[in-house]
């Protein structure tokens, strides 16, 4: 589905549902994260890229504090008051409207239709894509004039405060600020974003969806956040410096003070601190157009996520095993929160079709599950369309 097709479908659904045309439509992509798993909520640095799958949100402002929304993905509608608690997919929409209303100091009622071609539950950040599309549509419909960085912060707050997912800023910032043919080096503490050229003629971005779905609010994600906070507190008490997050600690310091971090805190801290170093190395390699080096760092990242952070699963590991060492594959790793979802690989362009077919077959033989494979282009971030 092209952006034009998605925009037309969402606009038509809006008219059928609400009896009028939308006054603003926003498009916001998903993302893959090349290196930097589970470090954004530890104030680390990450290296994602926006992809050419997106959520479309069409909006028309209301004069009251009601939010009415229809989702094409689930063919379901709901209505709520700004500030009202909600469950399921609607929590992301109503939550974003609530936080944006708090940002500007007045309720932002609206009628909304949302759709697009995002893949749900695959670790590609469909939730942030939805939040940013809604934020962008409301921003335009109410003529607020807020910059994308502010909208990204609104989406992040909505996911934390309204949905209950203790995530970092990476997904919303990648969705809001992505640029075609670039990856983003995001410093999650300083909120600085550097766009690094990423030549997809040198390496295709292949994503293999295991079709093992997950809901991170029901998984161990928040447990990992809690464990990182506990490790931070213990190292802050032990080291002779201020430790606000694991960003402030080196792998050497984790090893030297392992006695203060009984398992699994020692492993969690080791992953975060080594992963931050891997991101720095990967960003430098990408600046030098060294995709082989980026691939090597992706392999190291997956081992750490599997063994130290323990967020992988048998199906993700089966895909990585099928990809790892295959001709034309520079490197691969699980992507997303974990316990299901997808694997991202950098693959030589002339090998991507054969690699995808072989991995689908091997994964099916190993697990009995059909995988879906996608080759994504990089994409621009949040944009409002006519």
VMD Tcl script that draws the C-alpha trace (Angstrom):
set ca {
  {0.00 0.00 0.00}
  {1.40 3.41 -0.95}
  {1.02 6.51 1.18}
  {-1.47 7.85 -1.35}
  {-3.62 4.71 -1.13}
  {-3.54 4.74 2.68}
  {-4.37 8.43 2.88}
  {-7.31 7.97 0.51}
  {-8.62 4.94 2.45}
  {-8.38 6.68 5.81}
  {-9.96 9.84 4.44}
  {-12.83 7.87 2.93}
  {-13.35 5.97 6.21}
  {-13.38 9.28 8.08}
  {-16.12 10.64 5.80}
  {-18.23 7.50 6.13}
  {-17.87 7.48 9.91}
  {-18.28 11.18 10.69}
  {-20.14 12.59 7.71}
  {-17.53 15.23 6.86}
  {-14.02 15.51 5.45}
  {-10.99 15.62 7.74}
  {-9.21 18.96 8.02}
  {-5.75 17.46 8.69}
  {-4.00 14.19 7.85}
  {-0.65 13.05 9.22}
  {1.59 10.12 8.27}
  {4.16 8.68 10.67}
  {6.44 5.69 10.05}
  {7.55 2.73 12.10}
  {11.21 2.04 12.72}
  {13.92 -0.58 12.94}
  {16.74 -0.25 15.43}
  {20.05 -1.35 13.98}
  {21.93 -1.39 17.29}
  {20.95 -0.21 20.76}
  {18.47 -2.64 22.25}
  {16.98 -1.66 25.63}
  {19.32 1.26 26.27}
  {16.99 4.18 25.53}
  {15.33 4.02 28.96}
  {18.83 3.94 30.44}
  {19.69 7.34 28.88}
  {21.87 5.62 26.29}
  {22.42 6.18 22.58}
  {20.58 4.28 19.87}
  {20.81 3.85 16.11}
  {17.35 3.41 14.52}
  {16.01 4.21 11.07}
  {12.45 5.05 10.06}
  {10.91 2.57 7.58}
  {8.46 2.84 4.72}
  {5.50 1.44 6.65}
  {3.38 4.02 8.40}
  {0.23 4.94 10.28}
  {-2.13 7.52 8.79}
  {-4.34 9.63 11.05}
  {-7.06 11.93 9.74}
  {-8.61 14.44 12.12}
  {-11.22 17.14 12.40}
  {-11.24 19.34 15.53}
  {-14.18 19.43 17.90}
  {-15.22 22.31 20.13}
  {-15.69 20.02 23.16}
  {-13.40 17.61 25.02}
  {-14.57 14.43 23.25}
  {-12.36 12.15 21.19}
  {-14.13 9.89 18.73}
  {-11.87 7.52 16.80}
  {-12.30 4.75 14.26}
  {-9.51 2.24 13.52}
  {-9.38 0.66 10.07}
  {-6.95 -1.97 11.36}
  {-9.47 -3.53 13.73}
  {-12.64 -2.05 12.18}
  {-13.65 -0.71 15.54}
  {-14.59 2.67 16.91}
  {-14.71 4.21 20.36}
  {-15.35 7.53 22.07}
  {-13.93 9.02 25.24}
  {-13.40 12.26 27.07}
  {-9.90 13.74 27.03}
  {-8.23 12.52 30.22}
  {-10.34 9.38 30.48}
  {-8.57 6.03 30.97}
  {-8.90 3.60 28.10}
  {-7.80 0.07 27.22}
  {-6.29 -1.57 24.17}
  {-5.41 0.28 20.98}
  {-7.62 3.25 21.92}
  {-5.39 3.97 24.95}
  {-2.65 5.14 22.59}
  {-5.01 7.52 20.79}
  {-6.87 8.92 23.79}
  {-3.63 9.00 25.82}
  {-1.89 11.06 23.13}
  {-4.81 13.49 23.00}
  {-4.74 13.75 26.79}
  {-1.03 14.53 27.05}
  {-1.15 16.95 24.11}
  {-4.06 18.73 25.80}
  {-1.97 19.03 28.95}
  {0.91 20.40 26.89}
  {-1.16 23.28 25.51}
  {-3.40 23.80 28.54}
  {-6.77 23.13 26.96}
  {-8.76 20.05 25.89}
  {-8.26 19.04 22.28}
  {-11.38 17.22 21.22}
  {-11.38 15.66 17.76}
  {-12.89 13.10 15.45}
  {-10.21 10.76 14.11}
  {-9.75 7.85 11.73}
  {-6.52 5.84 11.81}
  {-5.16 3.25 9.41}
  {-2.15 2.56 7.21}
  {0.13 -0.39 6.56}
  {2.04 -0.79 9.82}
  {2.71 -4.35 10.95}
  {1.44 -4.96 14.47}
  {3.33 -6.88 17.14}
  {6.48 -7.28 15.06}
  {8.83 -5.06 17.06}
  {8.64 -2.23 14.52}
  {7.04 0.23 16.93}
  {3.52 0.34 15.62}
  {2.48 2.00 18.90}
  {4.84 4.97 18.47}
  {3.80 5.25 14.81}
  {0.17 5.51 15.95}
  {0.96 8.01 18.71}
  {2.95 10.26 16.40}
  {0.38 10.17 13.59}
  {-2.35 11.13 16.06}
  {-0.18 13.86 17.60}
  {0.67 15.23 14.16}
  {-2.96 15.23 13.03}
  {-4.17 16.94 16.21}
  {-1.34 19.46 16.03}
  {-2.36 20.41 12.50}
  {-6.14 20.22 13.04}
  {-5.97 22.55 16.04}
  {-3.28 24.74 14.40}
  {-0.97 24.39 17.43}
  {2.31 24.85 15.57}
  {4.30 22.49 17.82}
  {7.62 21.17 16.46}
  {8.15 17.42 15.90}
  {10.50 17.17 18.91}
  {7.70 18.35 21.20}
  {5.25 15.94 19.60}
  {7.73 13.10 20.08}
  {7.93 13.94 23.77}
  {4.13 13.98 23.94}
  {3.98 10.50 22.39}
  {6.61 9.19 24.81}
  {4.73 10.62 27.78}
  {1.48 9.11 26.53}
  {3.01 5.65 26.33}
  {4.52 5.93 29.80}
  {1.79 7.81 31.65}
  {-1.40 6.75 29.88}
  {-0.59 3.27 28.51}
  {1.70 2.15 31.33}
  {4.67 1.12 29.18}
  {7.94 2.33 30.74}
  {9.70 2.89 27.41}
  {12.42 5.33 26.47}
  {12.22 8.02 23.81}
  {13.73 6.16 20.85}
  {10.60 4.98 19.07}
  {8.75 8.29 19.14}
  {11.84 10.30 18.16}
  {12.66 7.92 15.30}
  {9.09 8.10 14.03}
  {8.95 11.89 14.29}
  {12.41 12.78 13.01}
  {13.40 10.05 10.56}
  {14.83 10.91 7.17}
  {14.95 8.83 4.01}
  {18.39 7.30 3.27}
  {19.55 8.02 6.82}
  {19.81 6.35 10.19}
  {19.47 8.39 13.38}
  {22.01 8.51 16.18}
  {19.81 9.55 19.11}
  {21.27 10.53 22.45}
  {18.39 9.65 24.74}
  {19.67 11.81 27.59}
  {20.53 14.98 25.71}
  {17.80 14.28 23.10}
  {20.26 15.19 20.38}
  {19.64 13.63 16.97}
  {22.32 13.16 14.31}
  {21.24 11.97 10.88}
  {23.83 9.61 9.41}
  {23.70 8.75 5.68}
  {22.70 5.11 5.22}
  {23.11 3.86 1.67}
  {20.51 1.11 1.21}
  {22.09 0.34 -2.17}
  {24.98 -1.08 -0.11}
  {22.82 -3.08 2.27}
  {19.13 -3.89 2.29}
  {17.21 -3.83 5.56}
  {15.59 -7.28 5.77}
  {13.11 -7.89 8.58}
  {11.88 -11.37 9.45}
  {8.68 -11.39 11.49}
  {8.53 -14.54 13.62}
  {4.75 -14.17 13.93}
  {5.15 -14.71 17.65}
  {3.23 -11.76 19.03}
  {3.73 -10.05 22.35}
  {2.21 -7.38 24.52}
  {5.08 -5.66 26.26}
  {2.93 -4.34 29.09}
  {2.16 -8.00 29.92}
  {5.72 -9.26 29.44}
  {8.91 -8.78 31.40}
  {9.67 -5.38 29.84}
  {8.79 -3.39 32.93}
  {10.71 -5.93 35.01}
  {13.82 -5.11 32.96}
  {13.28 -1.40 33.57}
  {12.98 -2.06 37.30}
  {16.15 -4.20 37.30}
  {18.10 -1.46 35.56}
  {16.91 1.08 38.12}
  {17.98 -1.24 40.94}
  {21.42 -1.77 39.38}
  {21.75 2.01 38.96}
  {20.91 2.64 42.63}
  {23.45 0.08 43.81}
  {26.23 1.41 41.62}
  {25.40 4.96 42.65}
  {25.92 3.89 46.28}
  {29.15 2.06 45.48}
  {30.99 4.23 42.96}
  {32.59 7.53 43.86}
  {30.56 9.46 41.32}
  {26.95 10.31 40.59}
  {25.18 7.51 38.72}
  {21.83 8.73 37.39}
  {21.42 5.78 35.03}
  {23.48 2.96 33.59}
  {24.59 5.46 30.92}
  {26.98 6.78 33.59}
  {28.73 3.45 34.11}
  {31.37 1.64 32.02}
  {31.55 -2.12 31.43}
  {34.78 -2.13 33.44}
  {33.04 -0.57 36.43}
  {30.25 -3.15 36.22}
  {32.84 -5.94 36.24}
  {34.83 -4.38 39.08}
  {31.74 -4.01 41.28}
  {29.92 -7.19 40.36}
  {29.71 -8.12 44.05}
  {27.19 -5.28 44.49}
  {25.02 -6.70 41.69}
  {23.78 -10.18 42.40}
  {22.27 -12.03 39.42}
  {20.53 -11.00 37.28}
  {21.43 -7.35 37.96}
  {25.04 -7.93 36.93}
  {23.97 -9.30 33.55}
  {21.47 -6.51 32.94}
  {24.09 -3.83 33.66}
  {26.66 -5.62 31.52}
  {24.31 -5.66 28.54}
  {23.36 -1.99 28.81}
  {26.91 -0.70 29.22}
  {28.40 -2.83 26.45}
  {25.46 -2.09 24.16}
  {25.99 1.65 24.50}
  {29.61 1.13 23.43}
  {28.42 -0.96 20.46}
  {26.12 1.85 19.33}
  {28.98 4.32 19.36}
  {31.09 1.97 17.27}
  {28.21 1.23 14.88}
  {27.48 4.93 14.32}
  {31.14 5.52 13.49}
  {31.15 2.52 11.12}
  {28.02 3.80 9.37}
  {29.63 7.22 8.91}
  {32.46 5.35 7.14}
  {29.98 3.27 5.11}
  {31.36 0.10 6.71}
  {28.24 -2.07 6.73}
  {30.26 -5.21 7.49}
  {31.40 -3.69 10.78}
  {27.82 -2.64 11.58}
  {26.77 -6.23 10.93}
  {29.38 -7.61 13.29}
  {28.16 -5.28 16.03}
  {24.57 -6.41 15.38}
  {25.63 -10.02 15.98}
  {27.29 -9.03 19.25}
  {24.16 -7.12 20.23}
  {21.95 -10.17 19.74}
  {24.21 -12.38 21.83}
  {24.06 -9.85 24.64}
  {20.28 -9.46 24.39}
  {19.89 -13.24 24.42}
  {22.33 -14.12 27.19}
  {22.69 -11.07 29.44}
  {19.36 -9.28 29.01}
  {17.35 -12.43 28.40}
  {14.68 -10.88 26.17}
  {14.99 -13.19 23.20}
  {13.01 -16.39 22.65}
  {13.38 -19.68 20.78}
  {11.71 -18.35 17.64}
  {13.88 -15.23 17.45}
  {16.99 -17.33 18.01}
  {15.91 -19.74 15.26}
  {15.77 -16.86 12.77}
  {19.15 -15.51 13.88}
  {20.69 -18.98 13.59}
  {19.25 -19.33 10.09}
  {20.68 -15.95 9.04}
  {24.00 -15.91 10.85}
  {26.94 -16.79 8.64}
  {24.82 -17.06 5.48}
  {26.51 -15.55 2.39}
  {25.33 -12.02 1.80}
  {24.23 -11.43 5.42}
  {26.37 -8.79 7.10}
  {24.71 -9.24 10.51}
  {21.41 -9.58 12.31}
  {19.76 -9.17 15.69}
  {16.38 -9.27 17.37}
  {14.60 -5.95 17.20}
  {11.97 -4.48 19.49}
  {11.10 -5.21 23.09}
  {11.62 -8.95 22.84}
  {9.85 -12.24 23.64}
  {8.64 -12.33 20.05}
  {8.52 -9.91 17.17}
  {11.18 -9.69 14.50}
  {14.80 -9.98 13.51}
  {16.49 -7.24 11.47}
  {19.36 -8.06 9.14}
  {21.65 -6.10 6.86}
  {21.87 -8.07 3.62}
  {23.72 -7.55 0.34}
  {21.14 -6.27 -2.17}
  {21.82 -9.04 -4.70}
  {21.26 -11.69 -2.01}
  {18.18 -10.36 -0.20}
  {15.52 -12.28 -2.15}
  {17.34 -15.62 -1.86}
  {18.13 -15.05 1.83}
  {14.51 -14.21 2.59}
  {13.22 -17.35 0.87}
  {15.79 -19.59 2.55}
  {15.10 -18.19 6.01}
  {11.34 -18.58 5.59}
  {11.86 -22.25 4.67}
  {14.36 -23.00 7.44}
  {12.29 -21.24 10.09}
  {9.20 -23.19 9.06}
  {11.15 -26.46 9.26}
  {12.50 -25.62 12.71}
  {9.38 -24.22 14.34}
  {6.36 -25.14 12.24}
  {5.51 -21.40 12.02}
  {5.31 -19.35 8.84}
  {7.55 -16.28 8.95}
  {6.89 -13.09 7.01}
  {9.84 -11.30 5.44}
  {10.08 -7.69 4.34}
  {12.72 -5.53 2.70}
  {12.21 -2.00 3.96}
  {13.40 1.28 2.56}
  {14.26 4.09 4.95}
  {11.68 6.85 5.15}
  {10.97 10.39 6.23}
  {9.46 10.94 9.66}
  {6.19 12.52 10.71}
  {4.62 14.70 8.04}
  {1.32 16.42 7.45}
  {-0.19 15.95 4.01}
  {-2.74 17.94 2.01}
}
mol new
graphics top color blue
foreach p $ca { graphics top sphere $p radius 0.5 }
foreach p [lrange $ca 0 end-1] q [lrange $ca 1 end] { graphics top cylinder $p $q radius 0.2 }
display resetview
